[in-house]
Amino acid sequence: MKAVEKFDKTGNLKDSGAEWLGSIPHNWDCIRMKHLFKDVSIKNKPDAELLSVTQNQGVVPRTWVENRMVMPSGALASFKFIQQGDFAISLRSFEGGLEYCHHDGIISPAYTVLKAQKDFHLNYYKYLFKSSAFISELQTSVVGIREGKNISYPELSYSFLPVPPKTEQTAIANFLDKKIALIDKAIAIKERQIELLKERRQILINRAVTRGLNPNVKMKDSGVEWIGEIPKHWEIKKLKFIGSIKYGLGQPPKEKENGLRLIRATNVERGEINEKDLLRVDPDDIPWKRDPELKENDIIVVRSGAYTGDSAIITREYSGAIAGYDMVLTPTNISPSFLAFSLLSNYILYNQLYVLRLRAAQPHLNAEELGETLVLLPTQKEQEDISNYIKHFSNKVKVAMKNKETEIKILNEYKSSLINSVIIGKIKVV
């Protein structure tokens, strides 16, 4: 895709008087926000449609939101009425900008509703309020710290906003609609390619740990209906006979900067440990009698929540870290890497561990249940060969995924730069 289309650098610029805007086209105005948008609070409309304020979709009906939110239990008469074309300031606006409303309805009274006071092309301001340039200006109006940060509209209202002529607002909005749609389509294609790579890796794991690498191997009935046939010389054993299982810590120790790493369920991701939200804890507050220290080739198995049964092997890098709430599996009579890949396969993760999860609304996988899990056992040599085969393929997949992620990052950066440049007149749409 071409980087630009019908773009020319603008001439005849003037100082906007606002630091975040810099110079703007000479025929644009620059006006304080309080003269353009008014804080409105219309209530007592409990029968109006209940809306959700989201960063990705804007203000939309709750039925549009994939992860359904908890329905409010309080009186809806206190909720604020918002109309299509209005904007909402949320508790996450300091990082994601203001949200455009697509439908009439009501939202939580915690949000601020802004209504345009002039005849604008509102799609222009929809782009402006989500631009990184404007989000940087929002930081000057942040007050307080909680899960999110409040944006004080009395303070934000004194910020200057660009006001192009109406015809230019329309041209800019229409141009960005087309260009952003093309960029988002390209990003969606690359995201789908990443998902296909993940699916291909999963198919390979499933086949390798249940059929081996020899396509001509003689098969036998496993005796387990949902497993089906397996190589004739393979065995089936319960996990408790090929590994020891223990629990991690019930309660996390006190946090301490530069303390020991604590591996929790949020750090377990399809066979690997990730650093997201990795806690460090005080060694003096750890109940060492519970033997919570992780060793290389231990396997963390998530006990509860949405990712029950997910697992990750402990590499040398994470040896010495502390096990959180989840279970720790130490392989004894099996290749650790082969067992780690087997735990990620459909026949264990979905046909066994996931089925256990469905028994209750808030399931907690326990050591006894994990120990009863059936595992297919090739010869020791085959275990090593299968593990090496999967590792080699997985490394190729990781490289391919990393390349796609880099391409997505570049596209997102280009999209952000394009919006910033066009929305404040640094690049003129011809």
C-alpha positions, 0 to 999 in steps of 0.5 A: 500500500502506498504511504500517501495519496494526494498529499501536499505539504501545507503552506501559509501556516500560523502559530495556533497559540497551543503548544500541542498543536504548534502551527496550523493552516492560516484559514483554521481557527483555534478555540478553547474547548469550552466554547465548542463542547458543553458538559451535559447531564440529562438523567431520569431516562431509565427506559433508554437503551443501556450503553457501554463506553469502550475504547475500541468501539466507542459508546455502543449498546451493551449487546455489541460488547463481546465480553458482556459486562455486569449489568448495573443493579442500581436505579437507572434513573441516575444514569446519564442520557447520551445521544448519537454524535456526543462524546464521553470521557471515561476513566480510561480516556487519559490513555485512549482518548474520548469516545464517540457515541453511536446510539442514543441511550444511557451510561454510568453517571461516572462518565462525562457527556460532551455535546457539540455547540456548533455545526461540526462534521463530528467524524473530524472530531472523532478522529481528533479525540482519539489521536495521540496528539490530543491524548498527550494534551489530555494528560494536562487535565488528569486528576487523582489516581485510581484504577483509571485516572479522572479527566477534569473537564473544567480543566480540559475545557480550557484546552485549545482545539483546531477548527478547520472550515466545515468543508475541510472537516468533511474532506479530512474525515472522508479521507481518513475513513478511506485510508484507515479502513485500508490500514485496518484491513491490512492489519486484520489480514496479518492478525489472521495470519498469526492465528493461522500460524498458531493453529498450524502449530497446534495441529502439529503438536496434536498429531506428533504427541498422539501419532508420532513422526512415522506415518507408516507406524502400526496402530492399535486401539487405545481402549479409550474412545476419545483417544482412538488409535495410537502407535502399537508400541506406545503405552498409556499411563496416568500422570501421577505415575510419571511425575510428582505434583505439588501446590504453589503458595496459597497467598502471595508474599509481600511485594518487593522491588528486586525480590524473587519472581513470582510465577502466577496464572497470568504469566502462563501462556500456552507452554511459555512464561511471559513477563506481563505483570510479573511480580517480585516478592520479598524472600523473607515473607516466603513460607519456604517449608512449602518448597515453592521454588521452581526448578528447570523442567518443572511445569506450572499447571493453572488451577482455575479461571478462564485458563484452567489447565494451561501450562508452561515449562520452567526454562533455565531463565526462570529457575529459582522463581517462586510458584504462585497459586497454581500446581507444580508438576515435576516429570520423573519417568518422562521427557519434561519437554515431551510432557510439556507439549502433551499437556498443550495437546487437545487430548489432554487440555480439552478432552480431560482438563477442560472437561473437569473445568466444566463441572462447576461454575468456579472450578479449581483443578486439584492434584488428584484430578491432575494425577488421573490424567491419561498420558500417551508414552512413546519410547524415550528416544521417540519422546526426545525426537518428537520434542525436538521436532516440535521445538524446531517447528515452533521456533520457525512459527515464532519467527514468522509471528514476530515478523507479522507482529512487527508489520502490524506495529509499523502499520499502527504507527503509520496510522497514528502518524497519518491521523496526527498529521492530517487532523491538525493540518500538518498534511493537507488533503487535496 
